[in-house]
Amino acid sequence: MLDIKRIRNNPEEINELIKRRNPDLSIDRALALDERRRELLKEYEAKKAHQNKTSKKIPELKKAGEDIKDILAEMKKLSLEIKEMEVQVKEVEEQIEEELLSIPNTPNPSIPVGQSEDDNKEIRKWEKPRKFDFQPKAHWDIGEELDILDFERASKITGSRFSMFKGQGARLERALISYMLDTQTLKNNFKEVSPPFMVNRTSMTGTGQLPKFEEDVFKIPQKDFYLIPTAEVPLTNIYRDEILDADQLPEYLTAYTPCFRSEAGSAGRDTRGLIRNHQFDKVEMVMLSKPEDSYKLLEILTSFAENILQELKIPYRVLELCTGDTGFSSAKTYDLEVWMPSYDDYVEISSCSNFEDYQARRANLRYRNQEGKVEYMHTLNGSGLAVGRTFAAILENYQNEDGTVNIPQVLRPYMGGLEKITL
């Protein structure tokens, strides 16, 4: 969340940045609540000071034999007023907290100003899309014809927007997970974590999924637990309410997990195939950073995701998201999009974001700097990569006219040397 002191001291700047996301957004209510809290505290402290001063005089007055009945009555009334004010202050502080949780992060001033994905800025492309000398098929058709994907039976088992990998398809999915984890741990020096796939409300609030996006997640009501929408949630919350030493940063964390999303509001979009499912696999990268290092690390994080696509030899492009398309908690985001022949377009496969101290304030993630002062760290994360979408991109970009699919060279050791998926 944003720092209320920052809002109070720089209201025009914060308001202008917030409105770059959405002209309808405002910090006015947060400012009004903050002013109300300060007024209440001023009145509370005055009453408390009067109570303390008078209380110290009472023993002297009693010793002098003076009648203190009126003073005691006044103190009783004042005590009730102070208790009532404590309740009012707590209520206003809760309202401030609720309001701050609803305000998105301020976008980095350098990112493009815009209202939709149409305003995103293309930074670079890698390789040109393959030109086929036959009519390429969509990954859902390829997968079903090779009997490595089964959407119909997955739908029977659970419902729509679920998928099932079979045979060499299941093996390819597992190969991708192992390859991505090995790349992050053995090459990029991430620490692998196998976290819980369910988290509590505090964890979801810490990374910004709650309260705003509650309709987008799957809840376990008996326990007030949530199925994770991404491994970002458990990884970022590992050090919640802790203070790390400066020499522990940056911390690189990675995890493979299934991810669960209700996809509320996406009816009719990508209804076929692996692009937009309720359950999908992903290898996530999380970085915990000193503030001064976070934007350098964002470039490194993005390069880690790009390197996987380069080793898989799948054409892609990198976009810098505009203010209106940047995620709620992010200050700056790069999207990686792979070329998908069935779409005749690029499709998102990874988002790499710097949240600055926004998540750290929500999750109370702190470190002690070299001078011994406790500060909020910066958090970053990115997909390295979304497994199902990578699987789909391989089927479409590596397909052959006879319906078979070549295995990318880098994955063959994970497939027992298999070079091609055939029926």
C-alpha positions as CSV (number, residue, x, y, z in Angstrom):
1,M,0.0,0.0,0.0
2,L,1.0,3.6,-0.3
3,D,2.5,5.4,2.7
4,I,0.0,7.8,4.2
5,K,2.8,10.2,5.1
6,R,3.8,10.2,1.4
7,I,0.2,11.0,0.4
8,R,-0.1,13.7,3.1
9,N,3.2,15.4,2.1
10,N,2.8,15.1,-1.7
11,P,-0.9,15.0,-2.4
12,E,-0.7,16.7,-5.8
13,E,2.1,14.4,-7.1
14,I,0.4,11.3,-5.8
15,N,-3.0,12.3,-7.2
16,E,-1.5,13.1,-10.6
17,L,0.3,9.7,-10.8
18,I,-2.8,7.8,-9.7
19,K,-4.9,9.5,-12.3
20,R,-2.4,8.3,-15.0
21,R,-3.8,4.9,-14.3
22,N,-7.4,6.0,-14.2
23,P,-8.8,9.5,-14.3
24,D,-11.6,8.5,-11.9
25,L,-9.2,7.5,-9.1
26,S,-8.6,9.9,-6.2
27,I,-6.8,10.1,-2.9
28,D,-9.2,12.6,-1.5
29,R,-11.0,10.2,0.9
30,A,-7.6,9.0,2.3
31,L,-6.6,12.6,2.9
32,A,-9.9,13.5,4.5
33,L,-9.7,10.4,6.8
34,D,-6.1,11.2,7.7
35,E,-7.0,14.8,8.6
36,R,-9.9,13.5,10.7
37,R,-7.5,11.1,12.5
38,R,-5.0,13.9,13.2
39,E,-7.8,16.2,14.6
40,L,-9.1,13.4,16.9
41,L,-5.5,12.6,18.1
42,K,-5.0,16.3,18.9
43,E,-8.2,16.5,20.9
44,Y,-7.4,13.1,22.5
45,E,-3.9,14.2,23.5
46,A,-5.2,17.5,25.0
47,K,-7.8,15.6,27.1
48,K,-5.2,13.0,28.1
49,A,-2.8,15.8,29.2
50,H,-5.5,17.5,31.2
51,Q,-6.4,14.2,32.9
52,N,-2.8,13.5,33.8
53,K,-2.2,17.0,35.1
54,T,-5.4,17.0,37.2
55,S,-4.8,13.5,38.5
56,K,-1.4,14.6,39.9
57,K,-3.1,17.4,41.8
58,I,-5.8,15.3,43.4
59,P,-3.5,13.8,46.2
60,E,-2.3,17.4,47.1
61,L,-5.8,18.7,47.3
62,K,-7.0,15.8,49.4
63,K,-4.0,16.3,51.7
64,A,-4.9,20.0,52.0
65,G,-8.5,19.0,53.0
66,E,-10.2,20.5,50.0
67,D,-13.4,19.2,48.6
68,I,-12.6,17.2,45.4
69,K,-16.0,15.8,44.7
70,D,-16.5,18.0,41.6
71,I,-13.0,17.2,40.3
72,L,-13.6,13.5,40.7
73,A,-16.9,13.8,38.8
74,E,-15.1,15.8,36.1
75,M,-12.3,13.1,35.9
76,K,-14.9,10.4,35.6
77,K,-16.6,12.2,32.7
78,L,-13.2,12.9,31.1
79,S,-12.2,9.3,31.4
80,L,-15.3,8.2,29.5
81,E,-14.7,10.8,26.9
82,I,-11.1,9.6,26.4
83,K,-12.3,6.0,26.1
84,E,-14.8,7.0,23.5
85,M,-12.2,9.0,21.6
86,E,-9.9,5.9,21.6
87,V,-12.8,4.0,19.9
88,Q,-13.2,6.8,17.3
89,V,-9.5,6.9,16.6
90,K,-9.4,3.2,16.1
91,E,-12.4,3.3,13.8
92,V,-10.8,6.1,11.6
93,E,-7.5,4.2,11.5
94,E,-9.4,1.1,10.3
95,Q,-11.1,3.2,7.6
96,I,-7.7,4.6,6.5
97,E,-6.3,1.1,6.3
98,E,-9.3,0.0,4.2
99,E,-9.0,3.0,1.9
100,L,-5.2,2.6,1.4
101,L,-5.7,-1.1,0.6
102,S,-8.1,0.0,-2.3
103,I,-5.6,2.5,-3.8
104,P,-3.3,1.0,-6.5
105,N,0.4,1.6,-6.6
106,T,1.7,4.8,-8.2
107,P,3.1,4.0,-11.6
108,N,6.8,4.8,-12.2
109,P,6.9,8.2,-13.9
110,S,8.9,6.8,-16.8
111,I,6.3,4.4,-18.1
112,P,4.0,5.3,-21.0
113,V,0.7,7.0,-20.1
114,G,-2.3,5.2,-21.6
115,Q,-5.6,3.5,-20.8
116,S,-5.4,0.1,-22.4
117,E,-3.1,-2.6,-23.9
118,D,-3.3,-0.6,-27.2
119,D,-1.0,2.0,-25.5
120,N,1.7,-0.4,-24.4
121,K,5.2,0.2,-25.8
122,E,7.0,-2.4,-27.7
123,I,10.6,-2.5,-26.5
124,R,12.1,-5.3,-28.6
125,K,11.5,-8.5,-30.6
126,W,13.5,-11.7,-30.8
127,E,13.5,-13.7,-34.0
128,K,10.9,-13.6,-36.7
129,P,7.9,-15.9,-36.7
130,R,8.3,-19.1,-38.7
131,K,6.8,-19.1,-42.2
132,F,5.0,-22.4,-42.8
133,D,4.7,-24.1,-46.2
134,F,1.5,-25.7,-45.0
135,Q,-1.6,-24.5,-43.0
136,P,-0.5,-24.6,-39.3
137,K,-2.9,-25.9,-36.8
138,A,-3.9,-24.6,-33.4
139,H,-2.3,-26.3,-30.3
140,W,-5.7,-27.7,-29.2
141,D,-6.1,-29.5,-32.4
142,I,-2.5,-30.7,-32.5
143,G,-2.7,-32.0,-28.9
144,E,-5.9,-33.8,-29.4
145,E,-4.8,-35.5,-32.7
146,L,-1.6,-36.6,-31.0
147,D,-3.6,-37.8,-28.0
148,I,-1.4,-35.7,-25.6
149,L,-4.2,-33.2,-24.6
150,D,-7.7,-34.1,-23.5
151,F,-10.0,-31.2,-22.9
152,E,-13.3,-33.1,-23.1
153,R,-12.5,-35.6,-20.3
154,A,-10.9,-32.8,-18.2
155,S,-14.2,-31.0,-18.5
156,K,-16.1,-34.2,-17.6
157,I,-13.9,-34.6,-14.5
158,T,-14.2,-31.0,-13.3
159,G,-15.7,-28.5,-15.7
160,S,-14.9,-26.1,-18.5
161,R,-11.5,-24.4,-18.7
162,F,-9.6,-27.4,-17.3
163,S,-7.1,-29.4,-19.3
164,M,-5.5,-32.8,-19.0
165,F,-2.0,-33.8,-20.3
166,K,-1.5,-37.4,-21.3
167,G,1.4,-39.7,-22.4
168,Q,4.2,-37.7,-24.1
169,G,2.1,-34.5,-23.3
170,A,2.4,-35.1,-19.6
171,R,6.1,-35.9,-20.0
172,L,6.6,-32.7,-22.0
173,E,4.8,-30.7,-19.3
174,R,7.0,-32.3,-16.6
175,A,10.1,-31.7,-18.8
176,L,9.3,-28.0,-19.0
177,I,8.9,-27.6,-15.3
178,S,12.2,-29.4,-14.6
179,Y,14.0,-27.4,-17.2
180,M,12.7,-24.1,-16.0
181,L,13.5,-24.9,-12.3
182,D,17.0,-26.1,-13.2
183,T,17.6,-23.0,-15.2
184,Q,16.6,-20.7,-12.3
185,T,18.4,-22.7,-9.6
186,L,21.5,-23.9,-11.3
187,K,22.1,-21.0,-13.7
188,N,20.4,-18.0,-12.2
189,N,21.1,-18.7,-8.5
190,F,17.5,-18.8,-7.2
191,K,16.6,-20.7,-4.1
192,E,14.0,-23.3,-4.9
193,V,11.0,-23.4,-2.6
194,S,8.1,-25.9,-2.5
195,P,5.4,-23.8,-0.8
196,P,1.8,-24.5,0.3
197,F,-0.7,-24.2,-2.5
198,M,-3.3,-22.7,-0.2
199,V,-2.7,-19.5,1.7
200,N,-4.6,-17.4,4.3
201,R,-6.3,-14.0,3.9
202,T,-3.3,-12.1,5.3
203,S,-1.0,-13.5,2.7
204,M,-3.4,-12.7,-0.2
205,T,-3.7,-9.1,1.2
206,G,0.0,-8.8,1.5
207,T,0.6,-9.2,-2.2
208,G,-2.4,-7.2,-3.3
209,Q,-4.9,-9.9,-4.4
210,L,-7.3,-8.9,-1.6
211,P,-9.5,-7.2,-1.0
212,K,-9.8,-5.8,-4.6
213,F,-9.7,-9.1,-6.6
214,E,-11.6,-11.5,-4.3
215,E,-13.9,-12.5,-7.2
216,D,-10.9,-13.7,-9.2
217,V,-9.7,-16.3,-6.7
218,F,-10.9,-19.6,-5.4
219,K,-11.8,-19.6,-1.7
220,I,-11.9,-22.5,0.8
221,P,-14.6,-21.0,3.1
222,Q,-14.3,-23.5,5.9
223,K,-10.8,-22.2,6.7
224,D,-10.8,-18.7,5.1
225,F,-8.0,-20.1,2.9
226,Y,-7.4,-19.4,-0.8
227,L,-6.0,-21.5,-3.6
228,I,-3.0,-19.6,-4.8
229,P,-3.4,-17.6,-8.1
230,T,0.4,-17.6,-8.4
231,A,3.4,-18.7,-6.4
232,E,4.1,-15.0,-6.0
233,V,1.8,-15.1,-3.0
234,P,3.5,-17.7,-0.8
235,L,7.0,-16.7,-1.9
236,T,6.6,-13.0,-1.2
237,N,5.0,-13.8,2.2
238,I,7.9,-16.0,3.5
239,Y,9.5,-13.1,5.4
240,R,6.3,-11.3,6.3
241,D,6.6,-9.5,9.6
242,E,10.3,-10.2,9.7
243,I,13.4,-8.0,9.5
244,L,16.3,-9.2,7.3
245,D,19.9,-8.0,7.4
246,A,21.1,-5.9,4.5
247,D,23.6,-8.6,3.5
248,Q,20.7,-11.0,2.9
249,L,19.5,-8.9,0.0
250,P,18.8,-9.4,-2.8
251,E,17.1,-12.7,-2.1
252,Y,16.1,-14.8,-5.2
253,L,13.3,-17.3,-4.7
254,T,11.7,-19.6,-7.2
255,A,8.9,-22.2,-7.1
256,Y,6.9,-24.5,-9.3
257,T,3.2,-24.5,-8.4
258,P,-0.2,-25.1,-9.9
259,C,-2.1,-21.8,-10.1
260,F,-5.9,-21.3,-9.7
261,R,-7.9,-18.4,-11.1
262,S,-11.6,-18.0,-11.5
263,E,-11.0,-15.8,-14.6
264,A,-14.0,-13.6,-13.6
265,G,-14.9,-11.2,-16.3
266,S,-13.2,-13.1,-19.0
267,A,-16.2,-14.9,-20.5
268,G,-15.7,-15.6,-24.2
269,R,-12.0,-14.9,-24.2
270,D,-9.6,-17.8,-25.2
271,T,-12.2,-20.4,-24.5
272,R,-10.3,-23.1,-26.3
273,G,-6.9,-24.6,-25.5
274,L,-4.4,-23.8,-22.8
275,I,-4.3,-20.0,-22.8
276,R,-6.9,-19.1,-20.1
277,N,-7.6,-22.0,-17.8
278,H,-8.9,-22.2,-14.2
279,Q,-5.8,-24.3,-13.3
280,F,-2.4,-24.0,-14.8
281,D,1.2,-24.6,-14.0
282,K,3.8,-21.9,-13.6
283,V,7.4,-21.5,-12.4
284,E,7.6,-18.2,-10.6
285,M,10.6,-15.9,-9.8
286,V,10.5,-13.6,-6.8
287,M,13.2,-11.1,-5.8
288,L,13.5,-9.2,-2.5
289,S,15.7,-6.1,-2.9
290,K,17.1,-3.0,-1.4
291,P,15.3,0.0,-2.9
292,E,18.3,1.3,-4.7
293,D,18.8,-2.0,-6.6
294,S,15.2,-2.8,-7.6
295,Y,15.1,-1.3,-11.1
296,K,18.5,-2.9,-12.1
297,L,17.1,-6.2,-10.8
298,L,13.9,-5.7,-12.9
299,E,16.0,-5.8,-16.1
300,I,17.9,-8.9,-14.8
301,L,14.6,-10.6,-13.9
302,T,13.2,-9.9,-17.4
303,S,16.3,-11.2,-19.0
304,F,16.0,-14.5,-17.1
305,A,12.5,-15.0,-18.6
306,E,13.7,-14.0,-22.0
307,N,16.7,-16.4,-21.9
308,I,14.3,-19.4,-21.5
309,L,12.4,-18.4,-24.6
310,Q,15.7,-17.9,-26.5
311,E,16.9,-21.4,-25.5
312,L,13.5,-22.8,-26.6
313,K,13.9,-20.8,-29.8
314,I,10.4,-19.4,-29.7
315,P,9.9,-15.9,-31.2
316,Y,8.8,-13.3,-28.7
317,R,8.5,-9.6,-28.0
318,V,8.8,-7.5,-24.9
319,L,6.3,-4.8,-24.0
320,E,6.5,-2.0,-21.5
321,L,3.0,-1.7,-20.1
322,C,1.3,1.7,-20.0
323,T,-0.2,3.2,-16.8
324,G,-3.7,1.9,-17.5
325,D,-2.6,-1.7,-18.2
326,T,-0.1,-2.0,-15.4
327,G,-1.3,-4.3,-12.6
328,F,-2.8,-3.0,-9.4
329,S,0.3,-3.5,-7.2
330,S,3.0,-2.9,-9.8
331,A,5.0,0.3,-10.4
332,K,6.5,-0.9,-13.7
333,T,5.9,-4.1,-15.7
334,Y,7.4,-5.8,-18.8
335,D,5.2,-8.3,-20.6
336,L,6.8,-11.1,-22.6
337,E,4.6,-12.3,-25.5
338,V,5.3,-15.4,-27.6
339,W,4.3,-15.8,-31.2
340,M,1.3,-18.1,-31.6
341,P,0.5,-19.0,-35.3
342,S,-3.2,-19.9,-34.4
343,Y,-3.7,-16.3,-33.2
344,D,-1.5,-14.9,-35.9
345,D,-0.3,-12.7,-33.0
346,Y,1.8,-12.5,-29.9
347,V,0.3,-13.9,-26.6
348,E,1.5,-13.1,-23.1
349,I,3.6,-15.7,-21.4
350,S,5.3,-13.8,-18.6
351,S,4.9,-10.5,-16.7
352,C,8.0,-9.1,-14.9
353,S,7.2,-6.4,-12.4
354,N,8.7,-4.1,-9.8
355,F,6.3,-3.3,-6.9
356,E,8.8,-1.0,-5.2
357,D,7.7,-0.9,-1.5
358,Y,3.9,-1.3,-2.2
359,Q,3.7,-5.1,-1.3
360,A,6.4,-4.7,1.4
361,R,4.2,-2.2,3.3
362,R,1.2,-4.5,3.1
363,A,3.1,-7.6,4.1
364,N,5.5,-5.7,6.5
365,L,8.6,-6.9,4.7
366,R,11.6,-5.0,6.2
367,Y,15.4,-5.1,6.4
368,R,18.0,-3.3,8.5
369,N,20.3,-1.2,6.3
370,Q,24.0,-0.6,6.8
371,E,23.3,2.3,9.2
372,G,21.1,0.1,11.3
373,K,17.9,1.8,10.2
374,V,14.9,-0.5,9.5
375,E,13.4,0.1,6.0
376,Y,10.8,-1.5,3.7
377,M,12.4,-3.6,1.0
378,H,11.3,-3.7,-2.6
379,T,9.7,-6.8,-4.2
380,L,9.8,-8.0,-7.7
381,N,8.4,-11.1,-9.5
382,G,8.0,-12.6,-12.9
383,S,6.9,-15.8,-14.6
384,G,9.7,-18.1,-15.6
385,L,7.5,-19.2,-17.3
386,A,3.8,-20.1,-17.6
387,V,4.1,-23.8,-18.4
388,G,0.8,-24.4,-20.3
389,R,1.3,-21.4,-22.5
390,T,4.9,-22.5,-23.2
391,F,3.6,-26.0,-24.0
392,A,1.1,-24.5,-26.4
393,A,3.7,-22.3,-28.1
394,I,6.0,-25.4,-28.6
395,L,3.1,-27.3,-30.3
396,E,2.3,-24.5,-32.6
397,N,5.8,-23.3,-33.5
398,Y,7.4,-26.8,-33.7
399,Q,4.6,-28.5,-35.6
400,N,5.2,-30.5,-38.8
401,E,2.9,-31.0,-41.8
402,D,2.4,-34.7,-40.9
403,G,1.0,-33.7,-37.5
404,T,4.1,-34.5,-35.4
405,V,5.8,-32.0,-33.2
406,N,9.6,-31.6,-32.9
407,I,11.0,-31.3,-29.3
408,P,13.2,-28.2,-28.8
409,Q,16.8,-29.2,-28.5
410,V,17.2,-27.9,-24.9
411,L,14.3,-30.2,-23.7
412,R,15.4,-33.4,-25.2
413,P,17.6,-34.5,-22.3
414,Y,14.5,-34.1,-20.1
415,M,12.5,-36.2,-22.6
416,G,14.9,-39.2,-22.5
417,G,16.4,-38.1,-25.8
418,L,13.0,-38.0,-27.6
419,E,13.3,-35.8,-30.7
420,K,9.7,-35.8,-31.9
421,I,6.2,-36.4,-30.5
422,T,4.2,-38.8,-32.8
423,L,0.9,-40.6,-32.5
